[in-house]
Amino acid sequence: MAKEAVNIKGTRQGLVILFDADRDFEAIKAGLQYKMESSGGFFSGAKCALYGSRELVPAEINELETICRNYGLIPDPDVQWPPAPGKPGKKIEAVPPPKPPCRGTRLCWSSVPCVPARFFPTRVI
């Protein structure tokens, strides 16, 4: 399986655009253009940063950032890769099931308030 010239990763700070250092600049540029076109505006408004193990000259960086800007991305040097450790997420715990009703409790229909009257039938267990 061939490695893609450009990969896009999401972090808490924004998007990281990773490029393959083994590819020439034209392949990287075409790969970025393809990813942006196929996203259909999904990335619009997101902050982004370019990362790769190959050094790019300022003119190449400007070209890639221009492609990003054309599709609504905002180049931002504060987006880090690898992602900086952030706040740990909250642990999601299961909600315990409700207790069964006690003897003598009125059970009402779910769509009607529990008011004892002949228009709002209830059931006593």
Secondary structure, 3 states (H helix, E strand, C coil): CCCCCEEEEECCCCEEEEECCCCCHHHHHHHHHHHHHHHCCCCCCCEEEEECCCCCCHHHHHHHHHHHHHCCCEECCCCCCCCCCCCCCCCCCCCCCCCCCCCCCEEECCCCCCCCECCECEEEC
